[in-house]
Amino acid sequence: MPVMDIRPQPFFGNKNRAFWNLQSAGWAGVLALRGISGLANGQPLGFLLPIIISTITGYSITLLLSVIYKQLIHQKPVITWVTTTISLMIATALYAFIDAWVFVIQNPATETGFLSLFTGYVFLNFTLLGAWSALYFAINFFLRVEEQNDQLLRLETQATRAQLAMLRYQLNPHFLFNTLNSISTLVLLKQTEPANAMLSRLSSFLRHTLVNEVHSRVTLAQEVETLHLYLDIEKMRFEERLRPSFDIDPAVCNALLPSLLLQPLVENAIKYAVTPMEEGADISVSARMKNDRVQIKVSDTGPGQTGPLEKTSDSTGVGLGNIQERLNQAYGEAHSFETKSSAGGGFSVIITLPFETRQQIDKEAAEDNATVEQIRNEAIFGEHASDNARGKHVTNPAMALSHQKDIYT
């Protein structure tokens, strides 16, 4: 027998349902309070009839007010409050008139004048409708603030992804220009076979890298595979002058990191270590666990430097700074980025990242299914509860956004 997955939902997850629940519970409370108060003061049961009629009248009038307030809540503050005050006064007068009229009909022998009854009911009903209006606007402004906070978080996420995309797109032209220049040189020298081979490897590299979105993360094993494709191209340029080596601990092969994070570091080593030295240089890439974190080191045996790297005329200037910015965007303060260099002693970049695997992330996401944010997103589709009971889950983000814009009525 299938078991229905029943999860608690936030009260305001479905705004329409929340309104009717509060509306019904609130006026039921008014009826109960007035009825119990009257009975406690020795009133006969017959007095309940005008109270019931008054409650139904208040219930109906507040429904009309909700329609008016729904249109006013998006207007300018002056228009909202002035029109709300006028509407509240008219509703109070109508409410008091009906209550006084019902009382006179039920008690024809009363000595109290209609005007006195009307005035007394005005004060009582203004208190009820004023409290109802204040609660309506308070709840709606609270929900609007929450919605704006959610939109701000989504915009911040989109901005972060856009910045990561921009940072990565800065890297691709840098590499492509060098490779295309090499292919152009081979074509001018009529070395068609090496040119075709380099074009083929460039195609494989681009096909491999474009599979992943610019803001996605890949495993260290996938990143190393990308480096091999890149180095296959560069080996055709530098031949024996370029001597790469890899030392990857199997324990960190599944660790996640931003895609194309290491390729600019290797390219930087080629530019500053292999290119200026006639004998070339060794470039090593190592990765291992250190204190439950992943430490990645890219080093070369080039000339090194005693000071910071200077931007040369043929450099795009986006290498190391770009990597640091991507790490800041992805990990904040949970990472470290260190460079070591000395004259004649080579250059090294050491990156330390949190150890995360796709399995860990999926497991944490599964365990966090009951968090408030996820419950709220699911509760937006409250009117599709029957579909969910049959195992149909609505996950269209566009629909979610449209429901979040509904006003609490």
BELGIPE-V553571 format. One record per backbone hydrogen bond with DSSP energy under -1.0 kcal/mol. NH is the residue of the N-H (numbers start at 1). CO is the residue of the C=O. If there is no record, write none. Layout:
NH	CO
NH	CO
This chain:
6	4
13	10
18	14
19	15
20	16
21	17
22	18
23	19
24	20
25	21
26	22
27	23
28	24
29	25
30	26
31	27
32	28
33	29
34	30
35	31
36	32
37	33
38	34
39	35
40	36
41	37
42	39
43	38
47	44
48	45
49	46
51	47
52	48
53	49
54	50
55	51
56	52
57	53
58	54
59	55
60	56
61	57
62	58
63	59
64	60
65	61
66	62
67	63
68	64
69	65
70	66
72	68
73	69
75	72
80	76
81	77
82	78
83	79
84	80
85	81
86	82
87	83
88	84
89	85
90	86
91	87
92	88
93	89
94	90
95	91
96	92
97	93
98	94
99	95
100	96
101	97
102	98
103	99
104	100
105	101
106	102
107	103
110	107
117	113
118	114
119	115
120	116
121	117
122	118
123	119
124	120
125	121
126	122
127	123
128	124
129	125
130	126
131	127
132	128
133	129
134	130
135	131
136	132
137	133
138	134
139	135
140	136
141	137
142	138
143	139
144	140
145	141
146	142
147	143
148	144
149	145
150	146
151	147
152	148
153	149
154	150
155	151
156	152
157	153
158	154
159	155
160	156
161	157
162	158
163	159
164	160
165	161
166	162
167	163
168	164
169	165
170	166
171	168
172	168
175	171
176	172
177	173
178	174
179	175
180	176
181	177
182	178
183	179
184	180
185	181
186	182
187	183
188	184
189	185
190	187
191	186
192	190
195	191
196	192
197	193
198	194
199	195
200	196
201	197
202	198
203	199
204	200
205	201
206	202
207	203
208	204
209	205
210	206
216	213
218	257
220	255
221	253
223	219
224	220
225	221
226	222
227	223
228	224
229	225
230	226
231	227
232	228
233	229
234	230
235	231
238	234
239	235
241	238
242	239
243	281
245	283
247	285
249	287
252	249
253	250
255	252
256	356
257	218
259	216
266	262
267	263
268	264
269	265
270	266
271	267
272	268
273	269
274	269
275	270
280	277
281	241
283	243
284	299
285	245
286	297
287	247
288	295
290	293
294	353
295	288
296	351
297	286
298	349
299	284
300	347
301	282
315	312
323	319
324	320
325	321
326	322
327	323
328	324
329	325
330	326
331	327
332	328
334	331
336	352
338	350
340	348
342	346
344	303
345	342
348	340
349	298
350	338
351	296
352	336
353	294
361	357
362	358
363	359
364	360
365	361
366	362
367	363
368	364
369	366
371	368
375	371
376	372
377	373
378	374
379	375
380	376
381	378
382	379
384	381
385	382
388	384
389	385
390	386
391	388
392	387
400	396
401	397
402	398
403	399
404	400
406	403
409	407
